[in-house]
Structures are given as C-alpha cells and as structure tokens.
Amino acid sequence: MAGTKNPSEQALTTEPVAGNGLLDRRLFLTQSFILAGAGSLPAVAGDITAPLTFPEWMTRPGAPLSGYGSPSRHELGVVRTTLSTPLSAAIGASSTPLESLQGRITPNGLHFERHHSGIPDIDPAHHALKIHGDVARPLAFSMNNLLRYPMTSGFYFLECSGNGFLNLTEQPIDGTCGALNGLISCSEWTGVKLSVLLEEAGIDPEATWLIAEGADGASLVRSIPLAKAMDDVLIALFQNGERIRPEQGYPMRLFVPGWEGNLSVKWLHRLKVSRQPAQSRSETATYTDLMPDGRAEQFTFTMGVKSVITHPSGKMTLPDPGTYEITGIAWSGHGAIAGVQVSADGGASWADAALDEPILPKCVCRFRIPWRWSGQPATLMSRAIDDQGNVQPARAAFRKRYGQSNMYHFNGVLAWAVAADGRVSNVYA
C-alpha cells in the first residue's frame, strides 16, 4: 500500500534513547528520519533560486595525468602530528590525524610512525632476511626470493603500546584526537606467512621463542613466542596494495596482528629461533608495564579493547545546535569488536552505536550514532566490548590498576566536552 512504512521503520522514533540527545543508531538508515528531522539537519549552502552559473574550473581543461597521485591542494592540511625527542629529530613518532579520516583504512601517507633511530635508506638488492638459531637449516632470503612465495593478505590495526599516554597526565591536554590518540592505524597488510619460512628452516622441538632484529641504526630487538609466530605473523611486503614505505619498514617488516606495534619489527633482517627470549632493552627497561608496587609486568603483548570518538573531537567546533553523527573507531587485539556504546552525558546513560560491516578480528571497526545537540554542554564518551567479553575500562580503573608511572597499553574510556559555544575539548570523566 502506498505510504506504508517498512516494518523496521515503524518501530523507530526520533525520541532520544539515552541522555542528552542520543538517538536510535538505526535512524540514519531510514528515509523517515531525514523527513522527520528536517529543520534539525543543516541546510544546503547558497541560494537555490539564483541563476545557474559555471565556476571557472568548468571552463578550461584540468591538470594533466600524473605518475603517482596526490591529495587535493585543499586537503594539504591533513597531515600527521610529529613528536620528536630533544636528542634527535629522527627519534620520536608521528600520529595519524584520526579526526580527518573516515572508514577503517588509513592512507599510507598518514599511517603513524614510530622510530628509535630514524628511517634507514635500504637498498633492497643488498638486503636479506636470515633465519638461524635452533633450526635444522639456516636460511637467507633475498627480496626476489620472498616475492616468489605465495602471498596472504589481512586487514589489521597496528597500535603503538604507548598510544594514548598523553591521557595519563594529571590535567587533560587540549589537543586533536589524532595528536592525543593517533598512534593507531589500520591497513591491508600483504606478505608471506612466517610459518612457511620457519617450517622450511626446520624448528628445533625445544625452541619456544623467536628473536627479531631490525636493520635500522637502533638495531631494535624483540622476542616473540614461537606459538604466535607460527599462527598469524607475516613477513609484510605490501601495505594497502603498494610496497611498504620506508617509514613502515621497507623493504620488509614483521607484522604481528593484535599485539603491540613494537613487536612488528621494521626493516627486518634477522630472525633467531631460540629456547629463551633475548631480554633486550626493549623488553626489560622499556615496553613493560609498571605496577603500583614498583614491579613491572613483562611480555604484555596484546593490545586491549579500545575505542575513541573521532568526530566531534578535540579542537573542533560545532557550528550550531542540531543533529550530528557521532562517529569513531574501535579495536581489540583479542578478537573482533562485538559492540560500542556511546554516552552524551558523561557516562550517566549509554546507547548502542551502529557498527560498519564487515567486522573483522584485530581490525579497526567504525561506529556511528545520531545525536541531537541542544546547544547545552555535553560530555561525549565511548566504550567498546569485544567478542571475548573484554570491556574497555574507565580511565580511573586503568590508573588504579597500574598506578601513576605506567605509560603503556592505556585503553581507558576517553571523553570530549562540548561547550555551549560548540567548542570541543579533551576532558577526564
């Protein structure tokens, strides 16, 4: 019958489902919401009754073809936020501008960086991967060798274990979402399964560890349980379809899905099969979790369940009251995201967000929920749950567990305050 609503639409209402204006996550999927919400959505800019004119870019030929594409000149401000040490500009990190992105995939040029001694300029013709130690047949693989092996691909996040450490200061730092939380990115990684190469080398049955070393100036060394190495670890050669870039480990890197980024050793050149971990500086003096009693938890590899609202977020300004889409990303090193809840009243009430398909394990998941902002102050928060039952903890709960000194594996709930004038800032809630 003409005018009859879809049954799924009939049950929907534009009334809030949680405090301070959060609406049903399904409303943006329905035409009825657009009609019912007319007046709360922003109007089209410009006078639609004015005579049609042609802008100057429609009156002449455009730019010629190029060998490698680049962003629009109007988007040149979308860049990574860099943070280096006073010791050297080559030691530090650059953060993904999460607030400027949509979907789940991070463009290669915006993927976060973390370097301990700068980016080496490696000639792939003179680079090889050596596998030795407790193996029957020590092996060496040139790049041409590796490119002849069967490839496998997967969509995975990569997160520095120090991501979010700026949220552990005594007072909140006023920054963008990317500047505060952007040591997380997500890509399609393609390469050779490490298990194939290790089986070819012949692993000693007594071996339990794999020690990886990078060919940069820091010679980063990390130990990985052999069981993980034989599971889903890749020798990554491609990122989002193209050869990995120098800042991501060209010509090859280890990629360890779901675990702290430091384990995915870049510029990989050596793998040693061993019965013991290396106990290197990067797994003793650093990259360990300090506890309140002064002891440290070692080999805390897995990145916990986490989420962050990317829009609206820090340093943004909402132009006027009305209906907005709250969106962000969630991820877990334990598995796939099962749900994300959003609050607009500082955690007093929560509503379920919609999750973009497909929902993949150890991969970023985009969440969304409509929100009618009244023009009054609001505090936006999100918390994620994964398919293993892990729930993103409150910031206070994280601080209580680890004390005041630990800067790794922070996954506490994050909050953005929206002021009456629309300005959005970082707060602790």
Secondary structure, 3 states (H helix, E strand, C coil): CCCCCCHHHHCCCCCCCEHHHECCCCHHHCHHHHHHCCCCCCCCCCCCCCCCCCCHHHCCCCCCCCCCCCCCHHHCCCCCEEEECCCCCCCEEEECCHHHCCCCCCCHHHCCEEECCCCCCCCHHHCEEEEEECECCCEEEEHHHHCCCCCEEEEEEEECCCCCHHHHCCCCCCCCHHHHHCCEEEEEEEEEEHHHHHHHHCECCCCCEEEEEECCCCCCEEEEEHHHHCCCCEEEEEECCEECCHHHCCCCEEECCCECHHHCCCCEEEEEEECCCCCCHHHCCCCCEECCCCCEECCCCECCCEEEEEECCCCCECCCCEEEEEEEEEECCCCCEEEEEEECECCCCCEECEECCCCCCCCCEEEEEEEEECCCCEEEEEEEEECCCCECCCHHHHHHHHCCCCCCCCCCCCEEEECCCCEEEEECC
